[in-house]
Amino acid sequence: MSTAQQQTQEAQQALSQLLDFSQPFPTQLFDNLVHQFQVSGNIGIDQVIKEFQKHNDAWTRVPDIVQNAQYPETKVQALAILESLVKTRWNTLGAPERDGIRNFIITLILQISQTLEAITQQRVVLGMFFFVFIYFVLYLFCHFRI
C-alpha cells in the first residue's frame, strides 16, 4: 500500500471520530489531517476535511479548533465553516447562537489585534475573522433594511 493510500485510509477512519458529536472534539486529529493535506495534497484527506465541514453541526466545533489548533491552516479551515454558516444558515440559528458567534468573532479579532507581533503571525487567520465579521455585518444591514 502506498503512503497516499495509507493516509487516505487513516483519514477515512478519522472521519468517524470527527463526526462523533457525543465526544469532545479531537482537535489534534483534525489539526494533523489539515497539515497532512497541506504537505501531501492527498485528495482522500481533502475529502474527509470537506465532509466534516459539510456537517450541519461542524460550526459547533469551531471554537475548539481555533483556540486549540497548532497550525494556522487548520484555523482557516475552521473559520471557513463559520463563513459558510453565516452566509447560508444564519437565519436558521436562534438568537443565543447568533449572539455567541458574534461575540466569539469580535473577541478573537480584538485578542489577535492587541499586538503587532500577533497580527503579523496570525494575519491569515485574522483576515478570515474579518471576512466572517463582514458577512455578519452585511446580514445585519440587510436584515434591518427589510
N, C-alpha and C positions, 0 to 999 in steps of 0.2 A: 504494500500500500504506500502510495506516495505521501509526502509531507502535506501537500494540499488536500488530498483526500482525508487524511487523518485529522487535519484541522477542521474540515467541513463536518466530519462525523462528530468530533468533540463539540463543535458549535451547535449541532442539532441536539445533542444531549443537554447542552447548557440551556437551550431554549425552554425546556420544561421547567428548569429552576427559575428562569427569568419570569415565566408566566405563572408561577405559583404565588398568587397574591395573598395566600394564607400564611406565608412565611416572611420573615424580614428579607428585604431585597439584597441579593448578593452583588453589591456594588463592585467589589474587586473582580468578580467574574465578568461583569459587563465591561468594566474598565479594560480587562485583559482582552476581551473579544474585539472591542473597538480598536485597541492598539494593534492587535494581530492583523486586523483588516488593513489598517493604515500601513503596516510594514509589508504585508504579503499581497494585498489586493485580492485575497481569496473571495470569490463570488459566493461561496457557500456561507461564509461568515457574514458577508454583507446581507444575504437573505435572512439570516437569523436576526440581525440587528433591525432590519426593516420590519420583520414580523413582530418583534417586540414593540417597535414604535407604533405599529398599526393598532395594537390592542387598545380597547376603549379605556382601560384603567392605567395605561402606561404613564399618563401625566401625574398620577399619584406618587410615582417613584422619582420624579424629577428632583425634589429637594434632597433626597438621599444621594442621588448621583452627583448633583452639583456640589454638595458640601463634602462628599467623601471620595470622589474620583481623583485619581492621581494625574491623569492625562487631560490636557485641555480639550483634545478632540472628543473625549467622552462627554465632557460638559457641554460641548457644542451639540452633540447628538441629543443630549437630554433637552437642551433648550429648543431644538428643532421640534421636539414633541410638544412643548408648550406653545411654540409658534403656531403649529398646526391646530392645536386646541383652541387658541384664541381666534384664529382665522375661520375655523369651521364649526366649532361646537360651543362657542362662548354662551350663546343664548340658552343652551340646554342645562347649563350649570346653575345651581342655586346661588343666592346672594352670598352665603358664607364662603362657598368655594371661590367665587369670583373675587371677593374681598381678600381672601387668603392668598390667592395667586398674585393679585395686585401688590399686596404688602410684601410678599416674598420677593417679587421682582424689584420693587423700589428699595427694599432693604439691602439686597445684594448689589445693586448698582451703586448705592451710597457706600457700602462696605468696600467694594473694589476701588472706588474712586477716591478713597481717602489719601492715598499716596501716589506720587508719580511712578514709583517703582512697581506698585501693584497694577496700575493702569498699563504700564509697559509690558509687564509679564503676562497679563491676562487680557490684552487688547481684543483678541478674537472673541473670547467669552463675553467681555463687556459689550462688544458690538452686537452679539446675539441677544444679550439682555435688552439693548436699545431697540432692536428690531421687534422683539416681543412687546416691549413697552409701547412702541409706536402703534402696533396693531391694536393694543388695548385702548390707547387714546383715540384712535380712529373709530373704534367701536363705540366708545362713549360719545364722541362727537356726532356720529351718525344716529345713535340711539336717541340723543336729546333733540336732534333736528326733526325727527319723525313725528 
